[in-house]
């Protein structure tokens, strides 16, 4: 009788092993613990995103050094950036919006690396004078298609200060196009991944 009483005292009906295990592992508790993990997985992993964008941007920058390479390099930067990210991260496939953001980051890295490479190659090969002559030739071509009054206004871009302004403006336009087209490539890549479904 004492054994039975002590057993009841040690394991009361409200705290039996079966009731403890079922209450601590109830479906409601599992949902509460899983919700923060799901929210965190829904966004981009910053470390994986930066590394993937840097690798894809570097590949695109090298492609831009070839004739007309920038035409395919810009969208491919975003496309491969999302693919690289998918391999590095365990998170679900990014949405097209997240893919656009990742692709835009690829374009930012790619344009910066390309500008640095072009600057180094131009001065390493002592081709700065040839580059300047090419810019002046572009201005002269533009002057030929305008009346005399408007053509004289373009003489400013032949001066050293004008060449710098034209160079900076062209570089900014190039970087903006790189970012936008790379973002489009990233959105397309993310949409294709979601359409194909999660990888096994």
KAZI-V407339 format. One record per run of one state. SS is the DSSP state (a for helix, b for strand, c for the rest). FROM is the first residue (numbers start at 0). LEN is the number of residues. If there is no record, write none. Layout:
# KAZI-V407339
ss-><SS,SS>
from-><FROM,FROM>
len-><LEN,LEN>
This chain:
# KAZI-V407339
ss-><c,a,c,a,c,a,c,a,c,a,c,a,c,a,c,a,c,a,c,a,c>
from-><0,1,10,12,15,16,24,26,42,45,64,68,88,95,124,127,144,147,158,159,196>
len-><1,9,2,3,1,8,2,16,3,19,4,20,7,29,3,17,3,11,1,37,4>
